[in-house]
Each structure stands twice: as C-alpha cells, then as structure tokens.
Amino acid sequence: MEKKYAIGMDIGGTHITSAVIDVTDMKVLDASVHKESFNSNLPVNQVMDFWEKSIRRSLQNSAIKKINGIAVCMPGPFDYEKGISMIKGQAKYENFYGLNVSNLIRERLSLPDDFNVFFENDATCFGKGEVYKEKQNLSKRVMAVTLGTGLGSCFVDKGISVSSGNLVPADGEIWNLPFKNGIAEDYVSLRGLLSKYFNLSKVQLDNGLELYNLAIAGEEKALKAFKELGEDLAEIVIPLFKNFSVEHFIIGGKIANASALFLPAFNEKIKQANCKISIQISADNENAALLGAASSIYAL
C-alpha cells in the first residue's frame, strides 16, 4: 500500500511549526520539523512569506515528493470548515479577518483549487494528536485540556472530535463556562494562577516562571496557588467527565509542566467525586498538535 503524507502546521500568534507527517503510521518525520517566529500582525503577504518558508523547508528536509493534503492547527475564532479567519481584536492576525486562508496557502504553494487543506482548533488538534499517538485511546472517550495563557479543551470519542450535542458544551469549549464569580478561564489559566497568588500574597508577579520557582523553593503561598488551580480544574471538569462518560483525561499546555504542583489536589478531588479515569500529562504538545491536524487526512 502506498503511504500517505501530509504537511502539518501548528500556527500561533508569534510562530509557525511545520512538519511532514507520515499519515499512514501517524508519525512526525523528525527531520522535517521547522519553526519560524514572526509578528502575525504584519501585512498578510509578509506573514505568508514566513508560512511558505517553513512549509518548503519541511518538504525539502523530508525528501518527500508527494503530499496528500495540508492540515492546520489554528487558533479561533475561525470558520474551520470554510477556512476563513474570524480573528479580530485579539492582537494577532488582525489583517487576516474575513480572508480565505485555504486559498492563500494553495496560491503560495501553486496547488490546485481542490487540493485538501484542513483546519482544526488548536486545542482539538492537541487532543486528537494525543489519542492517535497512543492507539489504545482510539477505543475510548477522551477529554483533553490545554493549560496556558487560556484554557483550551476538546472531547474525542473513538478518535472523532465531538463539539456539538448535549454531551459536551457548545463547540467543545470550556473556557467560557460559568464558574464561581466569572468563567472557567478566569481561574484555570496563567492569569488565574497569578491572580490566586496575588490574592494570597498581595504580590503581583510578572510571569508564571517566577511563581513556579517560588513554589519549587517551597514558598507556602505559591504552593497554595498551584493547589487551588488543581482544585478548580477538578471542579470544572468533574461534571463534564460524568456527562461525556470520560475514560481518559489528558492535560497539556505550558502549565502542565508544573503538574507535580497541582495534580495531587486535582486527583484528590477526582477521587472524592468517585471518578475512575486514567490521567495523562502530555510531554509533547507540539508533535501532538501536528498529528491531530493530520488526523483529518488519515480519515480520507
């Protein structure tokens, strides 16, 4: 059987990571991984210069001559089905609003109008990628979250993302669910973590690394801030675990690197709620996102 290959693109407000994916075996070709940093508020043509450079470098380093599609992890708001950017007022991709990004990519690479270009939400890409990395998860109901500047989420049932219906929140998103005196992302995110520490110490830190270093050094209030993050995350997801019948839960994002500081509190809350769920901390967010994007082509 002839192998299928795809270009995977993980796109953020300040970077692009591209790679060639062996879609048949769902593996990233390591030699093809290429990264570019840029300001996404540059004019569209200049941003596309960076994207094109990254894609062409990935193809060149992979030595693969034929690809079956391009799969893109893209932050929202975005019309993922039509490939149109709806990002506005978010200090990123301001000049892309209303543009068909599928066509921009095809034009840059001189591809035919019907060439497969797929888009998926970045948190959904991460969750699906983790599922495809661990094939036993393809038979399970999985929920994944990304903890970072925001709170991303996705729900996956036997390898297929679920974003509608009465089993999951609208669009599979939990960041905006009502929680305490605001929404979930106010409490479980980088700003939520720093806010917890400020409430405890009246000290305003500039970044998460400062707080992490304080906690590692044993500073009591820093440790308590992480503990509260774990407890809040558990309170948010427990009802979703039960509604979606979650069997496996995956935590990714930059804050996941500090899981030793918040996971014990999270696990205790889960145990109290009698949720028997396996929990995984992702060690490879970027490759997972690229694989998750390429899973759209896997299904072709």
Secondary structure, DSSP 8 states (H G I E B T S, - for coil): ----EEEEEEE-SSEEEEEEEETTTTEE-GGG-EEEE--TTS-HHHHHHHHHHHHHHHHHHHT----S-EEEEE-SSEETTTTEE---SSSSSGGGTT-BHHHHHHHHTT--TTS-EEEEEHHHHHHHHHHHHSGGGGGSEEEEEEESSSEEEEEEETTEE--SSTTS-GGG--TTSEETTEEHHHHSSHHHHHHHHHHHHS---SSHHHHHHHHHTT-HHHHHHHHHHHHHHHHHHHHHHHHHT--EEEEESGGGGGHHHHHHHHHHHHHHTT---EEEE-S-HHHHHHHHHHHHHHT-
